[in-house]
């Protein structure tokens, strides 16, 4: 299952007998998909293990063949969702022709998640679970975080705040810090709308983008945000 965190994927494979690896991978996918369906259908943020297994049509024994706890399953779902979001943001940013446009595309793509019922339903559970998962699985959580921040780092490297020349190391460090600040700004706004079951208006998105670009000493001008109903979101 390529979407799984690599460490968890290896762990699942190691617990499996080689001749049955394909069957086991399919069962893992059934568990993950069943959890997604429950979250979307019920609106709940923490489906019980009994509900997940009933939806997947599998036994408790089958579950513990791959996962040591339900938290481990939730981590896989979080990683799966973030990797899907990563692909969506990469696609949006690929069409941008300047660093400022790439930052705009990244922020708009993140906030667009609240405008899609499916994406919102799959993201909302981690409002309640992300801190617990970060404590239980710090390395996996950091790796997932780095994937999304890395897109911004690529756009920001070589663009110092004050316009002065920086060393390569200094520029990389500044870009990383700036990217993390933009990440927290955008995801805090996304989480607010997911908790309220609302979505950011075009004006709100555009204001946030322009605020970020001014903070980054980038040109905040450019095309206005496309209305949310036309932007679309992943899934």
Secondary structure as GFF3:
##gff-version 3
##sequence-region A 1 235
A	DSSP	alpha_helix	6	14	.	.	.	ID=ss1
A	DSSP	three_ten_helix	18	20	.	.	.	ID=ss2
A	DSSP	alpha_helix	21	42	.	.	.	ID=ss3
A	DSSP	alpha_helix	49	56	.	.	.	ID=ss4
A	DSSP	alpha_helix	60	66	.	.	.	ID=ss5
A	DSSP	alpha_helix	70	94	.	.	.	ID=ss6
A	DSSP	alpha_helix	99	111	.	.	.	ID=ss7
A	DSSP	three_ten_helix	112	115	.	.	.	ID=ss8
A	DSSP	alpha_helix	117	136	.	.	.	ID=ss9
A	DSSP	alpha_helix	138	156	.	.	.	ID=ss10
A	DSSP	alpha_helix	168	196	.	.	.	ID=ss11
A	DSSP	alpha_helix	202	215	.	.	.	ID=ss12
A	DSSP	alpha_helix	228	231	.	.	.	ID=ss13
###
